[in-house]
Amino acid sequence: MEFIDPQAAQPADALLLDNDADVLARAAEIHRHPAVVLQFPKSTDGRAYSQAVLLRGRLHYRGEIRAIGEVLADMLPLLRRCGFDAVRLRADQKVESAQRALGYFDDHHTSVSPERTGEPGACA
């Protein structure tokens, strides 16, 4: 998992999606971008998790998926499990804490397999 500097700009060729965007309806547009940025407006709003699962599972998107917004360190295992590659942590979060959270589970138990159907909310 890559940790994005909070001061760094998003790549110019990345597609920024609101967390209520229908990723299936925008599949053609999404596949034209090497990175998709998904937003967490609140740490308790998990729609971006479902978007990531749909991107990886149904759309077979192989580009980078980034999480921004209210991203907390304890969200990292589920973010990785749902297919995120990179995160920009909320300003008060420490990278060390996030790395520790990732260490609690190994990749075998936390990655989304390619054959997943990508049902919304199914990050298991």
SEZADO-869350 format. One line per field, with one value per atom (N, C-alpha, C): atom name; x, y, z; residue number from 1. Coordinates in steps of 0.1 Angstrom, whole numbers, plus 5000, padded with zeros to 4 digits. Layout:
# SEZADO-869350
atome (CA,...)
c1 (X,...)
c2 (Y,...)
c3 (Z,...)
num (NUM,...)
//
This chain:
# SEZADO-869350
atome (N,CA,C,N,CA,C,N,CA,C,N,CA,C,N,CA,C,N,CA,C,N,CA,C,N,CA,C,N,CA,C,N,CA,C,N,CA,C,N,CA,C,N,CA,C,N,CA,C,N,CA,C,N,CA,C,N,CA,C,N,CA,C,N,CA,C,N,CA,C,N,CA,C,N,CA,C,N,CA,C,N,CA,C,N,CA,C,N,CA,C,N,CA,C,N,CA,C,N,CA,C,N,CA,C,N,CA,C,N,CA,C,N,CA,C,N,CA,C,N,CA,C,N,CA,C,N,CA,C,N,CA,C,N,CA,C,N,CA,C,N,CA,C,N,CA,C,N,CA,C,N,CA,C,N,CA,C,N,CA,C,N,CA,C,N,CA,C,N,CA,C,N,CA,C,N,CA,C,N,CA,C,N,CA,C,N,CA,C,N,CA,C,N,CA,C,N,CA,C,N,CA,C,N,CA,C,N,CA,C,N,CA,C,N,CA,C,N,CA,C,N,CA,C,N,CA,C,N,CA,C,N,CA,C,N,CA,C,N,CA,C,N,CA,C,N,CA,C,N,CA,C,N,CA,C,N,CA,C,N,CA,C,N,CA,C,N,CA,C,N,CA,C,N,CA,C,N,CA,C,N,CA,C,N,CA,C,N,CA,C,N,CA,C,N,CA,C,N,CA,C,N,CA,C,N,CA,C,N,CA,C,N,CA,C,N,CA,C,N,CA,C,N,CA,C,N,CA,C,N,CA,C,N,CA,C,N,CA,C,N,CA,C,N,CA,C,N,CA,C,N,CA,C,N,CA,C,N,CA,C,N,CA,C,N,CA,C,N,CA,C,N,CA,C,N,CA,C,N,CA,C,N,CA,C,N,CA,C,N,CA,C,N,CA,C,N,CA,C,N,CA,C,N,CA,C,N,CA,C,N,CA,C,N,CA,C,N,CA,C,N,CA,C,N,CA,C,N,CA,C,N,CA,C)
c1 (5009,5000,5009,5006,5014,5007,5015,5010,5013,5002,5004,5006,5016,5018,5006,5002,4990,4991,5003,5005,5006,5007,5009,4996,4997,4985,4982,4969,4966,4971,4974,4980,4969,4974,4966,4957,4962,4954,4945,4944,4936,4921,4912,4898,4893,4888,4883,4868,4863,4849,4843,4832,4824,4820,4818,4814,4800,4792,4779,4779,4791,4791,4789,4782,4779,4791,4800,4812,4809,4798,4795,4790,4783,4778,4789,4800,4811,4823,4821,4832,4841,4836,4844,4853,4848,4856,4866,4863,4872,4884,4882,4893,4902,4899,4908,4917,4916,4925,4934,4947,4956,4953,4946,4943,4929,4922,4909,4910,4905,4906,4892,4890,4877,4877,4866,4865,4858,4863,4856,4853,4841,4837,4836,4833,4833,4839,4845,4851,4840,4828,4817,4809,4813,4806,4814,4809,4817,4814,4807,4804,4816,4827,4840,4845,4843,4848,4840,4827,4819,4824,4827,4831,4844,4853,4866,4864,4855,4852,4846,4837,4832,4842,4851,4862,4871,4875,4884,4876,4864,4857,4850,4841,4833,4839,4846,4852,4866,4872,4886,4896,4893,4902,4916,4926,4940,4948,4943,4950,4950,4956,4957,4944,4940,4928,4933,4930,4935,4923,4925,4915,4919,4910,4913,4901,4904,4893,4895,4885,4885,4890,4903,4909,4917,4912,4919,4928,4938,4947,4941,4930,4924,4916,4914,4907,4915,4929,4938,4936,4934,4933,4921,4909,4898,4900,4907,4910,4918,4928,4937,4928,4920,4912,4902,4897,4888,4894,4908,4915,4922,4922,4929,4944,4951,4966,4973,4966,4973,4962,4967,4958,4965,4956,4961,4953,4961,4955,4950,4940,4935,4947,4948,4959,4964,4954,4958,4963,4963,4967,4982,4988,5002,5004,5014,5017,5022,5029,5034,5022,5012,5000,4993,4992,4986,4994,5007,5016,5014,5013,5010,4997,4987,4973,4974,4982,4983,4990,4999,5006,4998,4986,4978,4973,4972,4967,4976,4978,4987,4979,4986,4979,4970,4974,4965,4951,4949,4936,4929,4936,4931,4929,4932,4931,4918,4913,4902,4906,4901,4905,4899,4906,4901,4888,4884,4871,4859,4862,4850,4841,4828,4818,4817,4821,4821,4808,4800,4787,4790,4782,4784,4784,4794,4795,4801,4805,4811,4826,4832,4847,4853,4844,4849,4857)
c2 (4988,5000,5012,5021,5034,5045,5052,5064,5076,5084,5096,5108,5116,5128,5137,5142,5150,5163,5168,5180,5177,5164,5161,5162,5167,5168,5154,5152,5140,5140,5128,5128,5134,5142,5149,5139,5127,5118,5108,5111,5103,5108,5098,5102,5102,5114,5116,5113,5104,5100,5103,5109,5111,5097,5095,5082,5078,5086,5082,5080,5080,5078,5063,5061,5047,5042,5035,5031,5021,5013,5005,5013,5023,5032,5039,5041,5049,5041,5028,5018,5023,5027,5031,5042,5052,5064,5059,5051,5046,5039,5031,5023,5032,5044,5053,5060,5058,5064,5054,5058,5049,5048,5058,5058,5063,5058,5063,5067,5078,5084,5083,5075,5074,5081,5088,5097,5091,5093,5090,5104,5109,5122,5121,5109,5106,5092,5089,5076,5065,5069,5060,5058,5064,5063,5053,5041,5031,5028,5037,5035,5034,5040,5039,5025,5018,5004,4996,4998,4991,4994,5007,5011,5004,5003,4996,4982,4975,4961,4959,4968,4968,4970,4980,4983,4970,4964,4952,4940,4937,4925,4925,4934,4933,4940,4951,4958,4954,4946,4941,4952,4963,4975,4971,4974,4970,4982,4994,5006,5009,5020,5023,5028,5024,5029,5036,5049,5057,5061,5061,5066,5079,5089,5102,5106,5116,5121,5117,5113,5109,5095,5093,5079,5078,5069,5066,5054,5054,5043,5029,5028,5015,5010,5019,5015,5007,5008,5002,4988,4979,4965,4963,4969,4968,4975,4986,4993,4983,4977,4968,4956,4951,4940,4942,4955,4959,4963,4963,4966,4979,4987,5000,4998,5006,5005,5016,5028,5039,5047,5054,5062,5075,5085,5098,5098,5096,5096,5110,5110,5123,5129,5142,5150,5145,5141,5138,5123,5116,5102,5100,5090,5088,5076,5077,5066,5054,5056,5045,5036,5043,5036,5029,5034,5028,5015,5017,5005,4994,4998,4988,4981,4989,4983,4973,4976,4967,4954,4955,4943,4933,4937,4927,4916,4917,4907,4905,4893,4891,4892,4893,4895,4884,4872,4860,4861,4867,4868,4882,4891,4904,4909,4901,4906,4901,4909,4905,4897,4885,4876,4880,4878,4882,4877,4865,4859,4865,4874,4880,4886,4886,4892,4907,4911,4926,4931,4922,4927,4938,4949,4960,4956,4961,4958,4945,4937,4924,4924,4929,4930,4918,4908,4896,4887)
c3 (5000,5000,5000,4991,4990,4998,5005,5013,5005,5002,4994,5003,5000,5007,5007,5018,5019,5010,5008,5000,4985,4981,4967,4960,4948,4939,4933,4930,4923,4909,4904,4890,4880,4871,4861,4853,4851,4843,4851,4864,4873,4872,4874,4874,4888,4892,4906,4906,4914,4914,4928,4928,4941,4946,4958,4964,4960,4954,4949,4934,4927,4913,4910,4899,4894,4886,4891,4884,4872,4874,4863,4850,4853,4842,4835,4842,4837,4834,4831,4828,4817,4806,4794,4798,4805,4809,4819,4829,4839,4833,4823,4817,4809,4806,4799,4808,4821,4831,4838,4840,4847,4863,4868,4882,4884,4895,4899,4913,4917,4930,4936,4947,4953,4967,4970,4981,4993,5005,5017,5024,5022,5028,5043,5048,5062,5064,5075,5077,5079,5082,5084,5071,5060,5047,5039,5037,5031,5016,5010,4995,4986,4990,4982,4982,4994,4994,4983,4982,4972,4958,4956,4943,4939,4949,4946,4943,4950,4947,4933,4929,4916,4905,4908,4898,4896,4907,4906,4901,4907,4904,4891,4889,4877,4865,4867,4856,4853,4862,4860,4858,4865,4864,4870,4863,4868,4871,4869,4873,4888,4891,4906,4911,4923,4930,4942,4944,4955,4964,4977,4987,4992,4992,4998,5007,5015,5023,5038,5044,5059,5060,5056,5056,5069,5078,5091,5090,5098,5099,5100,5109,5111,5099,5089,5077,5067,5069,5059,5056,5065,5061,5052,5055,5046,5032,5032,5020,5011,5016,5008,5004,5012,5009,4998,4997,4987,4974,4973,4961,4960,4970,4970,4969,4962,4961,4969,4970,4976,4984,4995,5003,5007,5009,5015,5028,5039,5052,5056,5065,5071,5078,5078,5083,5097,5106,5120,5121,5110,5111,5108,5114,5113,5104,5095,5086,5094,5105,5113,5118,5122,5127,5116,5104,5093,5089,5089,5085,5096,5108,5119,5116,5113,5110,5098,5088,5077,5081,5091,5095,5103,5107,5115,5107,5094,5085,5073,5069,5058,5045,5034,5021,5017,5021,5017,5022,5034,5039,5036,5029,5028,5014,5004,4990,4983,4974,4966,4955,4954,4943,4930,4918,4905,4901,4907,4903,4910,4919,4927,4918,4921,4913,4916,4927,4930,4935,4942,4948,4957,4957,4966,4980,4987,5002,5004,4994,4996,4995,5005,5006,5013,5016,5024,5016)
num (1,1,1,2,2,2,3,3,3,4,4,4,5,5,5,6,6,6,7,7,7,8,8,8,9,9,9,10,10,10,11,11,11,12,12,12,13,13,13,14,14,14,15,15,15,16,16,16,17,17,17,18,18,18,19,19,19,20,20,20,21,21,21,22,22,22,23,23,23,24,24,24,25,25,25,26,26,26,27,27,27,28,28,28,29,29,29,30,30,30,31,31,31,32,32,32,33,33,33,34,34,34,35,35,35,36,36,36,37,37,37,38,38,38,39,39,39,40,40,40,41,41,41,42,42,42,43,43,43,44,44,44,45,45,45,46,46,46,47,47,47,48,48,48,49,49,49,50,50,50,51,51,51,52,52,52,53,53,53,54,54,54,55,55,55,56,56,56,57,57,57,58,58,58,59,59,59,60,60,60,61,61,61,62,62,62,63,63,63,64,64,64,65,65,65,66,66,66,67,67,67,68,68,68,69,69,69,70,70,70,71,71,71,72,72,72,73,73,73,74,74,74,75,75,75,76,76,76,77,77,77,78,78,78,79,79,79,80,80,80,81,81,81,82,82,82,83,83,83,84,84,84,85,85,85,86,86,86,87,87,87,88,88,88,89,89,89,90,90,90,91,91,91,92,92,92,93,93,93,94,94,94,95,95,95,96,96,96,97,97,97,98,98,98,99,99,99,100,100,100,101,101,101,102,102,102,103,103,103,104,104,104,105,105,105,106,106,106,107,107,107,108,108,108,109,109,109,110,110,110,111,111,111,112,112,112,113,113,113,114,114,114,115,115,115,116,116,116,117,117,117,118,118,118,119,119,119,120,120,120,121,121,121,122,122,122,123,123,123,124,124,124)
//
